[in-house]
Amino acid sequence: TRLPQFGLSYIFDIIEDSDGYIWVATMGNGVYKYNPEDRKIKHYMHREGDDVSLSSNSVSNIKETSSGEIWFSTDRGGVCRYNKTEDNFTTFSEKQGLPDDTAYKILEDKNRNLWFGTNKGLVKFDPETGQSEVFTTDNGLPGDQFNYKSAFVSSSGIFYFGSSEGLISFDPYQMQKNSCIPSVFITKLLIGNKEVTPRSENSPLQKSILYTDKITLNYDQASIGFEFVTLSYVSPSANVYAYKMDNIDDDWVYTRDNHNVSYANIPPGKYTFRVKGANNDGLWNESGAVVEITVLPPWWKSPLAYVIYCILAVLIFYLWFRWYKSRSEIKSAEKQQLFESEKEKELYSSKIDFFTHIAHEIRTPVTLINGPLESMLEMNITDPEIKKNLQIMSRNTSELLALINQLLDFRKMDGNQMQMNFVSLNVVDILKDEYQRFEAMALSENRHMELILPEFDIYVLADRSSLIKILNNLFSNAIRYSDDKIIIKVEPGEPDFKIVFLNDGQLVPAELREKIFDPFYQMKKDANALSSSGIGLSLARSLSELHHGSLILEERDGMNCFVLRLPVAQNVEKSDTLSLNEDFLPEDSVIDDEKQNTEVVLIVEDNVELLHFMVDKLKQQFIVEQAQNGVEALKILEEKNIDLVVSDIIMPEMDGFELCRNIKSNIEFCHIPVVLLTAKNDLDSKIEGLKMGADVYIEKPFSFQYLLAQLTSLFDNRKREKEAFMRKPFLPVTSMGMSKADEELMNKLIGIIEDNITDPNFGVERLSEIVFMSRSSLHRKIKVIAGTSPADFIRLIRLKKATELIIDGRHRIGEICFLVGINSPSYFIKLFQKQFGMTPKEFEKQQRQSS
């Protein structure tokens, strides 16, 4: 009866186990387990990745051992054991030490060892330990490849296996191991892949390598190799070797077929090469063969070389230490010199700062002297003696101011803050003017001064005030230090010309001709002279260098000769006009002293005398309030309506810059013009003041007439701007020259009024609520900015809007009055005529004619 459960499988082996189960092995379809009692079949297959499944689906033999275990030999799966309890399989293959994964018929000996053939020899396998022993042609077999089902145990216990080379028989219980320990020898030494013998050139061998246990190699012989052999002749091809080079190999290196080893570029040092061998049955000669190797270092790495290196290192360190010490001393000296230089600069700077501070402090009392002098000189004084004395006082005040300005100019030069204003100048005319100024002084000192000029004019690009300062210092120096004769002459040339000052005074030694241009330097004979500040020549040279020229002292014809060299042209654009000094007020300026204004001026000055003097002078023209610092001034601004603030800069508690910033950042006061008075006349201070929002910046000492002219001009300009805004329909609010904050406020007010322009009831109350200002604050602000009340300002905006609607031409006059919130046409016409000097019809006709 055919059993269909097995299908068309290629059956290769069948057995019945001791439990009555029938096992069927197939080629390609795994193993079947058949129970004859219930006729049930269980099919076992190989599953990829499952280690406890059948090792292969191609099973060639089934064997039940004496212990009842079922074993299977497979193609490409080694052998596997069926585990009855777990109903799975345990595999033994090449991974577990078998020589091949193809196993043939299995036999069992009395010692329960399993014997089976493979394609790579005969295997004796111990199921208990999993250890295997392989027999090959090296052990006397005629061939290593066996066949399917070609194994048999005779009644006498002889095993028979069929191989590709014939039938093999042996008694598994009579097999003996090779117990002879093999001898191991090193047979060859190779250096650079060449065999070395005792007779070779530069050979390290004194005798054959077979009898050598120590060798010494030079550094250029460090690439070596060895050949070795194990003397076991039972199966020489089955012999195994192991070698190791101490200090190079971490562990033994095993080999079967390779009987040699090589090492390349061994570092200098001591090494031990060891090699051991085993016979065909794995019996090892543990002592093996040993060679001690010493590789010598090159001469530059020898002990003597290192001693020399140490000596050289010590010598180099010594030389470096000496260099470092010398360099440190030089650095220390340079640092000391730099420190002394910095101290000198600090002392020099302190001296300059002190004199500059004193000069600033002197400016205020000079202002107090100059102000009353101006007033007295303007009086009609008939007494010639008094008038002469006043003129002497005025002249000396001007000289004192010139000295102060010279010191401040020197400070500017020192801080690189001097600005040049190059204009076209006639040098001949300037020299004539300066010569006439100093001629009287020369005569009073009994000096004979001669001016030699060319017959033609010389025009140059120069800063007028700086050029005059240079000439003033040279004239003054020539008169002060000459004995009798002074000669000034011009030497024309291109691209430079020269102005030469000769005097017959005591000759300046050659070694001091540069020294006299140092600030505050005076020759010993002049050290106690009170007439010289010691900065005139230094300032003159610095100003000449700013003109890209030079000023030097030399000797000509036995006389001291100062040579001023200046270029005719400058690498700058020529200014169209000269800058006027802010202290200068033209003599023909007309100020109406009788004019009485209602403007309120707040004067802020910490110097009480100057404060009272200014108050006395200005109260003839304005209503005057006074404060001694910025804090007091802010309190007055909060309490009273102030139209203009005149403030000093350097004050206690709050200076003028801070006061100006507070005024211009406060919406209540930002419309108020600010005039700053100060002794700080440097460019940075002026820029800072203008950045804070100052309208005018006046230097001390100042002309009172100039100050009064500035205040009057500010008020007149504001008044004209307000009148123009009121009278001209299309003039924008920006035309009134107000601050940015005021401009934003006015635009906001105009926008609110225009948004509510059709509402006839929209008035001051509603406007103040929208802008979050009280009626009084709003009234004061609009009154100051626009010169009118808030009610009149709202009406003005309505009328200006009406002019826009008239020009638009889409509405009649009778409609426009209602569109701008005026409910009476007749009242609208009356207001329009009063504001702009013409009726709406006349305005419309005028606009049509102009377009």
Secondary structure, DSSP 8 states (H G I E B T S, - for coil): ---GGGTT--EEEEEE-TTS-EEEEEBSS-EEEEETTTTEEEEE---TT-TTS-S-SBEEEEEE-TTS-EEEEESSS-EEEEETTTTEEEEESGGGT-S-S-EEEEEE-TTS-EEEEETTEEEEE-TTT--EEEE-GGGT-S-S-EEEEEEEE-TTS-EEEEETTEEEEE-TTS--------EEEEEEEEETTEEE-TTSTT-S-SS-GGG--EEEE-GGG--EEEEEEEE--SSGGG-EEEEEETTT-SS-EEESS--EEEE-S--SEEEEEEEEEE-TT--EEEEEEEEEEEE---GGGSHHHHHHHHHHHHHHHHHHHHHHHHHHHHHHHHHHHHHHHHHHHHHHHHHHHHHHHHHHHHHHHHHHHHHHHHHHHHS----HHHHHHHHHHHHHHHHHHHHHHHHHHHHHHHTT-----EEEEEHHHHHHHHHHHHHHHHHHTT-EEEEE--SS--EEEEEHHHHHHHHHHHHHHHHHH-SSEEEEEEE--SSEEEEEEEE-S----GGGTTGGGSTT---GGGTT-TT--S-HHHHHHHHHHHTT-EEEEEEETTEEEEEEEEESS-SS---SS----TT---TT----TT-----EEEEE-S-HHHHHHHHHHHTTTSEEEEESSHHHHHHHHHHS--SEEEEESS-SSS-HHHHHHHHHH-TTTTTS-EEEEES--SHHHHHHHHHTT-SEEEESS--HHHHHHHHHHHHHHHHHHHHHHHH-TT--GGGG---HHHHHHHHHHHHHHHHTTT-TT--HHHHHHHTT--HHHHHHHHHHHHSS-HHHHHHHHHHHHHHHHHHH-SS-HHHHHHHTT---HHHHHHHHHHHHSS-HHHHHHHHHHH-
